[in-house]
């Protein structure tokens, strides 16, 4: 049974963000105008560089496995996207929740039980492990596609005790993308006006490209490239371009240039963006808190 937000005296929202990444939850709270005391658990040095550069007041706690709960005041909001590496349907050899990365889900459960936060929100991919995750978290997830907020096809599960606001209708997005099969031999049109899911493998086994040419090339079907498109020396046609970090920031709803921080490479930018939240989705799901903390 999902609970309605409880009215309490106005003060800062105390947040513990697990697997914080680039600080996406903090961006969403800032956009909602919710003042917060924000504690983050993250181990990736590049993610910490970015989030600390944008929000110097974030208190970095490090490895989630080392958090005892005594380091922070009573938590109003526990939030986090637990690692999907081992539970993703794209990982055919993944060990599920017994895997080294996705098994960190149980650290989220440990801290949820230990800290007893007033509200919680957890995100992960749709996967066979979702039933077991629901059993441990105590609620069933809402399955939401990011394409209601941004031009990206990104279906994710969200577990929470917040009563979510009604989702907006899906806009008619007008972007064009094409995908390449793993051999690099042909392209296919990606219909619907949205991009494929932004992941950490944008140039991996399921490469996709933004279509920027004229209508004479659309739709693309079985257009052979030589050499294959996954090779670094491939010369793409002028009507295609590789997705870059700037484009992926837009597709995830990040502020333009948010991940441009000294010492963080383009590759690392792409990785953290693909691993992160779609910010407008999180903003929408946390919006009921504005009645209490803004």
ZISULLIN-V710203 format. One record per pair of residues at least 12 apart in sequence whose C-alpha atoms are under 8 Angstrom apart, sorted by sequence separation. I is the first residue (numbers start at 0). GAP is how many residues later the second one is. D is the distance in Angstrom with one decimal. If there is no record, write none. Layout:
i,gap,d
I,GAP,D
I,GAP,D
This chain:
i,gap,d
25,12,7.6
142,12,6.8
143,12,5.6
176,12,6.7
177,12,5.0
195,12,7.3
85,13,5.5
142,13,5.6
143,13,6.4
176,13,5.4
85,14,7.7
142,14,4.5
143,14,7.5
175,14,7.0
176,14,7.7
85,15,6.5
86,15,6.5
141,15,5.6
142,15,6.3
175,15,7.4
194,15,7.9
84,16,6.2
85,16,5.3
140,16,5.5
141,16,5.2
176,16,7.7
83,17,7.4
84,17,6.0
125,17,7.7
140,17,5.0
141,17,6.5
175,17,5.6
176,17,7.3
39,18,6.8
41,18,7.2
82,18,5.9
83,18,5.5
140,18,4.3
173,18,7.9
174,18,4.6
175,18,6.8
176,18,5.9
37,19,7.6
38,19,5.9
39,19,6.1
40,19,6.1
41,19,7.3
42,19,5.6
82,19,4.9
139,19,6.3
140,19,7.2
147,19,7.7
148,19,7.9
172,19,7.2
173,19,4.5
174,19,5.8
175,19,7.2
176,19,7.7
19,20,5.8
37,20,5.4
38,20,4.7
39,20,5.0
40,20,5.1
41,20,5.2
42,20,5.8
81,20,6.8
138,20,6.4
147,20,6.5
172,20,4.7
173,20,7.2
174,20,7.4
12,21,7.2
14,21,6.8
16,21,7.5
18,21,7.6
19,21,5.8
20,21,6.3
36,21,7.7
37,21,6.3
38,21,6.1
39,21,5.8
40,21,4.9
41,21,6.1
82,21,7.0
138,21,7.0
147,21,6.2
148,21,7.3
171,21,7.2
172,21,6.2
244,21,6.5
251,21,7.3
11,22,7.5
12,22,6.3
13,22,5.7
14,22,6.1
15,22,6.3
16,22,6.2
17,22,6.0
18,22,5.6
19,22,5.5
38,22,6.9
39,22,7.4
40,22,6.0
41,22,7.3
81,22,6.9
82,22,7.2
136,22,7.6
138,22,7.4
147,22,4.3
148,22,7.8
150,22,5.9
216,22,7.8
243,22,7.9
247,22,7.3
11,23,5.1
12,23,4.4
13,23,4.8
14,23,4.9
15,23,4.8
16,23,4.8
17,23,4.9
18,23,5.2
20,23,7.4
40,23,5.6
81,23,5.5
146,23,6.4
147,23,6.4
181,23,5.2
206,23,7.2
10,24,7.7
11,24,4.6
12,24,6.0
13,24,6.1
14,24,5.9
15,24,5.8
16,24,6.2
17,24,6.9
22,24,7.9
146,24,7.8
150,24,7.3
180,24,7.5
181,24,6.0
244,24,6.1
248,24,6.7
253,24,7.8
11,25,6.1
13,25,7.9
15,25,7.7
21,25,4.8
133,25,7.6
180,25,6.2
181,25,7.5
212,25,6.9
213,25,7.2
244,25,5.3
247,25,6.9
251,25,7.1
252,25,6.0
253,25,6.4
20,26,5.3
21,26,6.7
81,26,7.5
179,26,6.4
180,26,7.2
203,26,7.3
211,26,7.8
212,26,3.8
243,26,7.4
247,26,7.8
251,26,4.6
252,26,5.3
20,27,7.3
108,27,6.9
178,27,7.1
179,27,5.4
202,27,6.9
211,27,4.9
212,27,6.9
250,27,8.0
251,27,6.3
252,27,6.1
21,28,6.0
22,28,5.1
79,28,7.8
108,28,6.4
178,28,5.9
179,28,6.0
210,28,5.8
211,28,5.8
244,28,7.7
251,28,8.0
21,29,5.0
125,29,7.1
178,29,4.2
188,29,7.9
210,29,4.9
211,29,7.3
20,30,7.8
124,30,7.0
125,30,5.7
177,30,5.8
178,30,6.2
188,30,5.8
209,30,5.8
210,30,6.8
124,31,4.8
125,31,5.7
176,31,7.0
177,31,5.4
187,31,7.7
188,31,5.6
208,31,6.1
209,31,5.5
96,32,7.1
123,32,5.9
124,32,5.7
176,32,5.7
177,32,6.5
187,32,5.7
188,32,6.9
208,32,5.5
209,32,6.5
38,33,7.7
95,33,6.7
122,33,6.9
123,33,5.4
176,33,4.5
177,33,6.5
186,33,6.2
187,33,5.1
208,33,4.9
209,33,6.2
77,34,7.1
122,34,5.7
123,34,6.8
175,34,6.3
176,34,5.0
186,34,5.7
187,34,6.7
207,34,7.2
208,34,5.8
122,35,4.6
175,35,5.3
185,35,7.0
186,35,5.5
207,35,7.4
121,36,5.6
122,36,6.5
175,36,7.6
185,36,4.4
186,36,5.9
87,37,6.6
120,37,6.7
121,37,5.1
184,37,7.5
185,37,5.1
186,37,7.4
87,38,7.7
88,38,6.3
120,38,5.6
121,38,6.5
184,38,7.5
185,38,4.9
77,39,6.2
87,39,6.1
119,39,7.9
120,39,4.5
184,39,5.1
185,39,6.9
74,40,6.8
76,40,5.8
81,40,7.2
83,40,6.3
86,40,6.4
119,40,5.4
120,40,7.3
183,40,7.8
184,40,6.0
73,41,7.1
74,41,7.6
75,41,5.2
76,41,6.3
77,41,6.5
78,41,5.7
79,41,6.7
80,41,5.6
81,41,6.5
82,41,7.3
83,41,6.5
86,41,7.5
118,41,7.3
119,41,6.2
120,41,7.8
152,41,6.0
183,41,7.0
184,41,7.9
201,41,7.7
64,42,6.5
68,42,7.5
74,42,5.0
75,42,4.9
76,42,4.8
77,42,4.6
78,42,4.8
79,42,5.1
80,42,4.4
81,42,6.1
86,42,6.5
118,42,6.1
119,42,7.4
150,42,6.9
151,42,4.8
152,42,6.0
153,42,7.4
177,42,7.5
63,43,6.8
73,43,7.3
74,43,7.0
75,43,6.0
76,43,5.3
77,43,6.4
78,43,5.7
79,43,6.3
80,43,5.7
118,43,6.5
150,43,4.4
151,43,4.6
152,43,5.4
153,43,5.1
184,43,6.1
76,44,7.7
150,44,6.2
151,44,6.1
152,44,5.3
153,44,7.6
183,44,4.4
184,44,7.8
18,45,7.6
68,45,7.5
151,45,6.1
182,45,6.9
183,45,5.0
17,46,6.8
68,46,6.7
151,46,7.5
183,46,6.2
146,47,7.1
181,48,7.8
179,49,7.4
197,50,6.8
197,53,7.6
24,54,7.6
197,54,7.8
194,56,7.8
13,59,7.4
15,59,6.7
13,60,7.2
14,60,6.0
17,60,7.6
19,60,6.5
13,61,5.3
14,61,6.1
15,61,6.3
16,61,6.0
17,61,6.2
18,61,5.8
19,61,7.7
13,62,5.1
14,62,4.9
15,62,5.0
16,62,4.9
17,62,4.7
18,62,6.3
12,63,6.1
13,63,6.4
14,63,6.0
15,63,6.4
16,63,5.5
17,63,7.3
18,63,6.5
12,64,7.4
14,64,7.5
17,64,7.7
18,64,7.8
199,70,6.5
200,70,7.9
199,71,4.7
198,72,7.4
199,72,7.5
199,73,7.7
198,74,7.7
199,74,4.8
197,75,7.7
198,75,4.0
199,75,6.4
197,76,5.2
198,76,6.5
17,90,7.2
151,99,5.9
150,100,6.1
151,100,7.6
149,101,5.9
149,102,6.9
149,103,6.6
164,119,7.1
163,120,7.7
164,120,6.8
163,121,5.5
163,122,7.6
164,122,7.4
161,123,7.8
163,123,7.9
164,123,7.0
161,124,7.7
163,124,7.0
162,125,7.3
161,126,7.5
149,130,7.8
148,131,6.2
145,132,6.7
148,132,6.7
145,135,6.5
0,138,7.7
4,157,7.0
1,158,7.7
2,158,5.8
3,158,6.4
4,158,7.8
1,159,4.7
2,159,5.9
3,159,5.8
0,160,7.5
1,160,6.0
2,160,6.3
1,161,5.9
80,195,7.7
80,196,7.5
53,204,7.7
49,208,7.8
52,208,7.4
49,209,6.0
49,210,7.7
49,211,6.1
48,212,7.3
48,215,7.9
45,218,6.1
45,222,7.1
46,225,6.7
21,237,7.9
21,250,6.6
20,251,6.6
21,251,7.7
27,251,5.9
31,251,6.9
23,252,6.8
24,252,7.7
26,252,7.2
27,252,7.0
30,252,7.3
23,253,6.0
20,254,7.5
21,254,7.1
23,254,7.9
24,254,7.3
27,254,6.2
28,254,6.7
20,255,6.3
23,255,6.2
27,255,4.6
31,255,6.8
33,255,7.9
33,256,6.5
24,257,6.9
28,257,7.6
32,257,7.6
24,258,8.0
27,258,7.9
31,258,6.8
34,258,7.1
33,259,5.7
34,259,6.7
33,260,4.6
32,261,5.8
31,262,7.6
12,280,6.4
11,281,6.6
9,282,6.7
10,282,6.3
4,283,6.9
8,283,7.8
9,283,5.7
4,284,6.7
6,284,7.7
7,284,6.5
9,284,7.6
6,285,5.6
4,286,7.9
5,286,7.4
4,287,7.4
